[in-house]
Amino acid sequence: MDTSDAPRAARGPSTGRPAFKNWPKKLPKQHKNTVSDYREHKAAIDHYELHGMSRYDIDVIYNADQTAVKSEYLPTKTLNKKGENTVWVKCGGKTKDRMTDMLLADNTGTKHTLFLVIRTPKSKIKVVIQENLTMQQGFGKRLWESAEPCKIRTVL
């Protein structure tokens, strides 16, 4: 056995359990809650959901998870002149703020199709803003050209 195996040998064989065996005991001490507190809290939430759904005639509860779309950044500006091998890209860091994917599920366990939320800057001209809201469902002219065929295909 060499020195790199010494810590592994001191731990003993791996059992597949978490590294901290006593975490269930430490958790209530850290948060000052007991298992019965968690059970009471869960029962209160279940009661609220059940009676709230029947009171307001709700059939399905949806849960949406919003994550940034990770795609290759296409630069808008370069700092080098033509003919140089290395290209330095000036990046504002706002590419992930423009498109977000939404993952949707409901309380029956059904996972729904992913959909994208696209953000574009608003126009500063009031007439254009009104036209976008009334004619193009809030989309700008350039985005509407690609969104309208999608809308027709999916019958929104």
Backbone as CSV, one residue per row, in Angstrom:
resi,resn,N_x,N_y,N_z,CA_x,CA_y,CA_z,C_x,C_y,C_z
1,MET,0.850,-1.167,0.000,0.000,0.000,0.000,0.899,1.233,0.000
2,ASP,0.645,2.178,-0.939,1.414,3.416,-0.936,0.631,4.493,-0.171
3,THR,1.182,5.697,-0.074,0.591,6.737,0.773,-0.762,7.222,0.258
4,SER,-1.016,7.135,-1.031,-2.304,7.613,-1.541,-3.447,6.689,-1.143
5,ASP,-3.147,5.415,-0.831,-4.191,4.475,-0.424,-4.464,4.511,1.075
6,ALA,-3.635,5.179,1.851,-3.782,5.170,3.307,-5.113,5.757,3.772
7,PRO,-5.548,6.934,3.298,-6.832,7.454,3.773,-7.999,6.549,3.381
8,ARG,-7.949,5.960,2.208,-9.013,5.076,1.747,-9.073,3.823,2.623
9,ALA,-7.921,3.282,2.990,-7.874,2.080,3.825,-8.355,2.386,5.240
10,ALA,-8.085,3.589,5.722,-8.513,3.962,7.072,-10.035,4.080,7.158
11,ARG,-10.674,4.475,6.063,-12.134,4.615,6.068,-12.833,3.274,6.056
12,GLY,-12.199,2.281,5.529,-12.834,0.971,5.420,-13.536,0.833,4.081
13,PRO,-14.189,-0.302,3.874,-14.840,-0.524,2.584,-16.047,0.398,2.408
14,SER,-16.307,0.761,1.167,-17.436,1.633,0.856,-18.736,0.852,0.962
15,THR,-19.734,1.435,1.623,-21.030,0.774,1.788,-22.087,1.372,0.876
16,GLY,-21.755,2.437,0.165,-22.731,3.080,-0.699,-23.620,4.063,0.048
17,ARG,-23.383,4.272,1.330,-24.161,5.220,2.120,-23.534,6.600,2.029
18,PRO,-24.279,7.639,2.439,-23.694,8.979,2.445,-22.489,9.052,3.376
19,ALA,-21.644,10.024,3.161,-20.433,10.160,3.953,-20.751,10.447,5.416
20,PHE,-21.810,11.208,5.679,-22.167,11.530,7.053,-23.317,10.628,7.474
21,LYS,-23.021,9.666,8.328,-24.018,8.670,8.712,-25.057,9.232,9.678
22,ASN,-24.704,10.276,10.410,-25.610,10.774,11.435,-26.343,12.044,10.994
23,TRP,-26.485,12.277,9.697,-27.167,13.493,9.258,-28.637,13.540,9.663
24,PRO,-29.375,12.400,9.754,-30.766,12.520,10.207,-30.885,13.031,11.645
25,LYS,-29.880,12.768,12.470,-29.912,13.256,13.850,-29.511,14.727,13.920
26,LYS,-28.587,15.144,13.047,-28.099,16.518,13.086,-29.096,17.509,12.489
27,LEU,-29.876,17.087,11.505,-30.781,18.004,10.818,-31.784,18.661,11.767
28,PRO,-32.516,17.903,12.602,-33.455,18.563,13.521,-32.758,19.487,14.518
29,LYS,-31.544,19.143,14.934,-30.827,19.993,15.878,-30.447,21.314,15.226
30,GLN,-30.030,21.257,13.965,-29.644,22.476,13.270,-30.840,23.392,13.061
31,HIS,-31.964,22.829,12.696,-33.124,23.635,12.337,-34.169,23.689,13.443
32,LYS,-33.878,23.109,14.578,-34.759,23.124,15.745,-36.131,22.517,15.455
33,ASN,-36.199,21.569,14.557,-37.442,20.877,14.223,-37.265,19.389,14.470
34,THR,-38.365,18.736,14.773,-38.341,17.288,14.931,-39.087,16.661,13.759
35,VAL,-39.021,15.356,13.667,-39.709,14.649,12.587,-41.212,14.886,12.678
36,SER,-41.749,14.931,13.900,-43.192,15.170,14.051,-43.567,16.575,13.576
37,ASP,-42.644,17.560,13.744,-42.909,18.905,13.223,-43.043,18.872,11.708
38,TYR,-42.157,18.115,11.062,-42.223,18.005,9.604,-43.505,17.305,9.170
39,ARG,-43.902,16.273,9.903,-45.142,15.560,9.560,-46.354,16.472,9.721
40,GLU,-46.389,17.261,10.802,-47.495,18.199,11.016,-47.544,19.246,9.906
41,HIS,-46.374,19.734,9.531,-46.294,20.741,8.474,-46.784,20.161,7.148
42,LYS,-46.377,18.940,6.830,-46.818,18.295,5.592,-48.321,18.051,5.619
43,ALA,-48.850,17.640,6.771,-50.294,17.414,6.890,-51.065,18.717,6.689
44,ALA,-50.530,19.823,7.212,-51.189,21.122,7.034,-51.192,21.535,5.566
45,ILE,-50.078,21.295,4.877,-50.006,21.629,3.448,-50.972,20.760,2.656
46,ASP,-51.009,19.463,2.939,-51.934,18.561,2.242,-53.384,18.974,2.479
47,HIS,-53.716,19.338,3.723,-55.075,19.776,4.064,-55.427,21.051,3.299
48,TYR,-54.488,21.995,3.265,-54.712,23.260,2.558,-54.920,23.010,1.067
49,GLU,-54.080,22.145,0.482,-54.217,21.833,-0.948,-55.560,21.175,-1.238
50,LEU,-55.930,20.195,-0.434,-57.169,19.460,-0.674,-58.386,20.373,-0.562
51,HIS,-58.476,21.137,0.535,-59.642,22.000,0.724,-59.597,23.221,-0.187
52,GLY,-58.406,23.740,-0.445,-58.291,24.886,-1.354,-58.686,24.514,-2.770
53,MET,-58.290,23.323,-3.207,-58.636,22.882,-4.561,-60.138,22.685,-4.697
54,SER,-60.783,22.094,-3.687,-62.231,21.878,-3.787,-62.994,23.189,-3.605
55,ARG,-62.487,24.065,-2.765,-63.161,25.347,-2.513,-63.184,26.224,-3.759
56,TYR,-62.070,26.275,-4.473,-61.968,27.128,-5.657,-62.158,26.357,-6.955
57,ASP,-62.604,25.112,-6.873,-62.861,24.269,-8.037,-61.616,24.149,-8.929
58,ILE,-60.486,23.811,-8.303,-59.221,23.635,-9.021,-59.013,22.148,-9.252
59,ASP,-58.732,21.788,-10.502,-58.515,20.383,-10.836,-57.040,20.004,-10.846
60,VAL,-56.199,20.898,-11.363,-54.794,20.570,-11.569,-53.931,21.708,-11.025
61,ILE,-52.851,21.344,-10.353,-51.859,22.318,-9.902,-50.614,22.114,-10.748
62,TYR,-50.146,23.185,-11.353,-48.957,23.115,-12.200,-47.747,23.637,-11.450
63,ASN,-46.596,23.079,-11.780,-45.329,23.535,-11.242,-44.411,23.807,-12.421
64,ALA,-43.882,25.028,-12.488,-43.002,25.398,-13.594,-41.601,25.643,-13.058
65,ASP,-40.614,25.143,-13.768,-39.217,25.348,-13.419,-38.578,26.132,-14.544
66,GLN,-37.984,27.246,-14.189,-37.411,28.142,-15.191,-35.895,28.020,-15.159
67,THR,-35.291,27.696,-16.307,-33.839,27.608,-16.396,-33.366,28.339,-17.638
68,ALA,-32.169,28.855,-17.583,-31.616,29.564,-18.734,-31.203,28.568,-19.799
69,VAL,-31.434,28.925,-21.042,-31.039,28.077,-22.155,-29.546,28.244,-22.355
70,LYS,-28.853,27.140,-22.388,-27.411,27.205,-22.592,-27.127,26.874,-24.047
71,SER,-26.675,27.864,-24.755,-26.354,27.661,-26.161,-25.061,28.398,-26.462
72,GLU,-24.564,28.164,-27.632,-23.318,28.805,-28.026,-23.556,30.290,-28.225
73,TYR,-22.686,31.110,-27.659,-22.812,32.555,-27.767,-22.251,33.012,-29.102
74,LEU,-23.065,33.684,-29.865,-22.605,34.244,-31.126,-22.250,35.705,-30.898
75,PRO,-20.989,36.063,-31.059,-20.566,37.421,-30.725,-21.120,38.458,-31.693
76,THR,-21.303,39.657,-31.168,-21.739,40.762,-32.016,-20.578,41.685,-32.353
77,LYS,-19.539,41.670,-31.529,-18.383,42.534,-31.779,-17.096,41.732,-31.594
78,THR,-16.105,42.037,-32.387,-14.780,41.454,-32.183,-13.796,42.588,-31.987
79,LEU,-12.724,42.315,-31.276,-11.749,43.350,-30.969,-10.531,43.314,-31.881
80,ASN,-10.371,42.260,-32.654,-9.197,42.149,-33.520,-9.529,42.578,-34.937
81,LYS,-8.480,42.990,-35.635,-8.639,43.365,-37.038,-8.586,42.114,-37.900
82,LYS,-8.888,42.262,-39.179,-8.840,41.125,-40.105,-7.427,40.574,-40.208
83,GLY,-7.331,39.284,-40.409,-6.049,38.654,-40.662,-5.352,38.108,-39.428
84,GLU,-5.765,38.464,-38.240,-5.130,37.940,-37.036,-5.742,36.594,-36.685
85,ASN,-4.945,35.720,-36.079,-5.417,34.374,-35.753,-6.322,34.344,-34.519
86,THR,-5.960,35.085,-33.485,-6.732,35.069,-32.247,-7.825,36.121,-32.308
87,VAL,-9.020,35.732,-31.904,-10.141,36.673,-31.892,-10.614,36.827,-30.456
88,TRP,-10.621,38.051,-29.967,-11.141,38.336,-28.635,-12.553,38.863,-28.797
89,VAL,-13.464,38.325,-28.021,-14.872,38.686,-28.167,-15.301,39.548,-26.990
90,LYS,-15.976,40.638,-27.303,-16.525,41.506,-26.270,-17.918,40.986,-25.938
91,CYS,-18.149,40.615,-24.699,-19.409,39.979,-24.320,-20.069,40.766,-23.200
92,GLY,-21.335,41.115,-23.400,-22.084,41.823,-22.368,-22.621,40.883,-21.309
93,GLY,-22.644,39.578,-21.580,-23.104,38.602,-20.605,-24.608,38.502,-20.478
94,LYS,-25.365,39.038,-21.427,-26.819,39.025,-21.313,-27.476,38.018,-22.238
95,THR,-26.719,37.086,-22.782,-27.310,36.146,-23.731,-28.295,35.210,-23.063
96,LYS,-28.063,34.838,-21.811,-28.965,33.913,-21.131,-30.237,34.603,-20.667
97,ASP,-30.227,35.935,-20.605,-31.417,36.661,-20.180,-32.453,36.756,-21.290
98,ARG,-32.090,36.442,-22.498,-33.006,36.627,-23.623,-33.906,35.436,-23.879
99,MET,-33.465,34.240,-23.533,-34.295,33.070,-23.774,-34.206,32.132,-22.565
100,THR,-35.361,31.710,-22.094,-35.458,30.831,-20.936,-36.336,29.656,-21.301
101,ASP,-35.947,28.460,-20.881,-36.843,27.330,-21.129,-37.617,27.021,-19.857
102,MET,-38.875,26.689,-20.052,-39.779,26.401,-18.947,-40.117,24.917,-18.963
103,LEU,-39.866,24.256,-17.855,-40.210,22.849,-17.685,-41.479,22.817,-16.845
104,LEU,-42.502,22.155,-17.331,-43.808,22.199,-16.688,-44.264,20.799,-16.306
105,ALA,-44.784,20.671,-15.089,-45.345,19.402,-14.609,-46.594,19.724,-13.797
106,ASP,-47.427,18.711,-13.570,-48.626,18.939,-12.760,-48.677,17.964,-11.590
107,ASN,-49.715,18.111,-10.762,-49.794,17.312,-9.541,-50.137,15.848,-9.793
108,THR,-50.472,15.485,-11.019,-50.720,14.076,-11.329,-49.443,13.357,-11.737
109,GLY,-48.343,14.106,-11.867,-47.069,13.510,-12.252,-46.787,13.602,-13.738
110,THR,-47.667,14.256,-14.490,-47.475,14.392,-15.933,-46.455,15.485,-16.218
111,LYS,-45.464,15.167,-17.037,-44.488,16.161,-17.473,-44.920,16.660,-18.843
112,HIS,-45.032,17.964,-18.975,-45.498,18.565,-20.216,-44.323,18.983,-21.088
113,THR,-44.629,19.305,-22.334,-43.610,19.670,-23.309,-42.905,20.957,-22.896
114,LEU,-41.609,20.975,-23.079,-40.794,22.142,-22.806,-41.242,23.292,-23.703
115,PHE,-41.288,24.513,-23.168,-41.552,25.655,-24.030,-40.577,26.771,-23.679
116,LEU,-40.352,27.641,-24.644,-39.359,28.699,-24.501,-40.037,30.036,-24.256
117,VAL,-39.434,30.833,-23.386,-39.868,32.202,-23.154,-38.775,33.087,-23.726
118,ILE,-39.147,33.905,-24.696,-38.175,34.755,-25.375,-38.431,36.195,-24.966
119,ARG,-37.392,36.863,-24.512,-37.511,38.255,-24.107,-36.814,39.138,-25.132
120,THR,-37.482,40.181,-25.518,-36.886,41.162,-26.418,-37.072,42.537,-25.803
121,PRO,-36.199,43.468,-26.110,-36.378,44.808,-25.554,-37.637,45.466,-26.121
122,LYS,-38.329,46.242,-25.281,-39.540,46.924,-25.720,-39.173,48.117,-26.583
123,SER,-40.054,48.426,-27.495,-39.873,49.605,-28.330,-40.091,50.852,-27.483
124,LYS,-39.468,51.940,-27.861,-39.634,53.200,-27.142,-40.671,54.092,-27.812
125,ILE,-41.206,53.635,-28.943,-42.197,54.410,-29.686,-43.581,53.893,-29.296
126,LYS,-44.445,54.783,-28.797,-45.746,54.368,-28.269,-46.629,53.719,-29.326
127,VAL,-46.591,54.215,-30.553,-47.418,53.648,-31.625,-46.998,52.204,-31.909
128,VAL,-45.703,51.952,-31.916,-45.186,50.604,-32.174,-45.557,49.674,-31.016
129,ILE,-45.490,50.166,-29.787,-45.872,49.352,-28.625,-47.325,48.929,-28.740
130,GLN,-48.214,49.871,-29.096,-49.634,49.551,-29.245,-49.860,48.532,-30.357
131,GLU,-49.157,48.705,-31.475,-49.294,47.767,-32.595,-48.829,46.370,-32.185
132,ASN,-47.708,46.299,-31.471,-47.203,44.999,-31.018,-48.201,44.312,-30.092
133,LEU,-48.806,45.076,-29.196,-49.757,44.486,-28.247,-51.045,44.041,-28.925
134,THR,-51.549,44.836,-29.860,-52.841,44.505,-30.474,-52.720,43.520,-31.626
135,MET,-51.710,43.662,-32.454,-51.608,42.856,-33.669,-50.702,41.630,-33.523
136,GLN,-49.678,41.703,-32.666,-48.654,40.653,-32.638,-48.481,40.040,-31.255
137,GLN,-49.489,40.155,-30.408,-49.486,39.575,-29.063,-48.265,39.987,-28.240
138,GLY,-47.815,41.208,-28.417,-46.706,41.738,-27.638,-45.337,41.493,-28.224
139,PHE,-45.244,40.689,-29.292,-43.951,40.428,-29.921,-43.551,41.603,-30.804
140,GLY,-42.248,41.837,-30.898,-41.740,42.835,-31.820,-41.818,42.322,-33.252
141,LYS,-41.548,43.217,-34.223,-41.708,42.873,-35.640,-40.818,41.699,-36.053
142,ARG,-39.540,41.731,-35.682,-38.612,40.666,-36.108,-38.936,39.327,-35.460
143,LEU,-39.244,39.340,-34.177,-39.563,38.092,-33.487,-40.898,37.538,-33.965
144,TRP,-41.856,38.407,-34.287,-43.166,37.958,-34.741,-43.063,37.201,-36.063
145,GLU,-42.125,37.579,-36.922,-41.957,36.894,-38.211,-41.621,35.418,-38.010
146,SER,-40.894,35.080,-36.933,-40.583,33.670,-36.677,-41.579,33.028,-35.715
147,ALA,-42.258,33.828,-34.889,-43.208,33.267,-33.924,-44.549,32.949,-34.562
148,GLU,-44.972,33.716,-35.550,-46.288,33.496,-36.157,-46.398,32.133,-36.837
149,PRO,-45.412,31.699,-37.663,-45.516,30.346,-38.235,-45.561,29.256,-37.163
150,CYS,-44.839,29.447,-36.061,-44.873,28.490,-34.944,-46.268,28.448,-34.346
151,LYS,-46.867,29.608,-34.192,-48.209,29.705,-33.613,-49.222,28.989,-34.498
152,ILE,-49.102,29.155,-35.796,-50.033,28.518,-36.730,-49.868,27.000,-36.692
153,ARG,-48.608,26.518,-36.633,-48.359,25.072,-36.607,-48.883,24.417,-35.343
154,THR,-48.770,25.111,-34.204,-49.159,24.500,-32.935,-50.574,24.853,-32.504
155,VAL,-51.270,25.657,-33.254,-52.656,26.067,-33.003,-52.803,26.627,-31.591
156,LEU,-52.128,27.743,-31.341,-52.223,28.414,-30.036,-53.369,29.383,-30.026
